């Protein structure tokens, strides 16, 4: 692909078609995303993912756009699994302020499962609040150790 781009740098039509081909390129996922989400959820942390977009790069007369679809969903899921947030912004100050605000204002609840069995399996946690308009975030679950 790089060789084709360097050979055709004066032909914008060919460069445009090559850039379109980048849209179809996908890497194979080599890890178990569900396992990673569960590991982060079990860690007892709140993970906030803030994605900063950067301007497109100019290469060989064409514009190269960053392809982040292979990492963005993974970090978003990790943030959700820990009860954290996921933000995409070109204004980092707003995103960092939101993450700090969420981290400062919360109630901490704990419970002991009725039928606890330390078999190493993953247990999902569901939190529901009756009445009022509350934003509830909680981790996905924990490993019964």
Residue pairs with C-beta under 8 A, 6 or more apart in sequence:
1 18
1 21
1 22
4 14
4 18
5 15
5 18
5 59
5 60
6 60
8 14
8 15
8 18
9 15
9 60
9 61
10 61
12 61
12 62
15 60
15 61
15 62
16 62
18 62
19 62
19 63
19 64
22 64
22 67
25 67
26 70
27 70
29 70
33 74
33 77
36 74
36 78
37 77
37 78
37 81
37 140
38 81
38 122
38 140
38 141
38 143
40 47
40 78
40 81
40 82
41 81
41 82
41 139
41 140
41 141
41 142
42 122
42 139
42 141
42 142
42 143
43 82
44 139
45 82
46 82
46 83
46 84
46 103
46 139
47 78
47 79
47 81
47 82
47 84
48 79
48 84
48 85
48 86
48 87
48 99
48 102
48 103
49 75
49 76
49 78
49 79
49 84
49 85
49 86
49 87
50 87
50 89
50 92
50 95
50 96
50 99
51 68
51 72
51 75
51 86
51 87
51 88
51 89
52 89
52 90
52 92
52 95
53 66
53 88
53 89
53 90
54 66
56 63
56 64
56 65
56 66
57 63
57 64
57 66
58 64
72 88
75 86
76 86
78 84
79 85
79 86
80 86
80 140
81 139
81 140
82 139
82 140
83 137
83 138
83 139
84 99
84 102
84 137
85 98
85 99
85 102
85 137
87 95
87 98
87 99
89 95
102 137
109 127
113 123
116 144
117 144
118 144
118 145
119 144
120 143
120 144
120 145
121 143
121 144
122 141
122 142
122 143
122 144
123 141
123 142
123 143
123 144
124 140
124 141
125 138
125 139
125 140
125 141
125 142
127 136
127 138
128 136
129 136
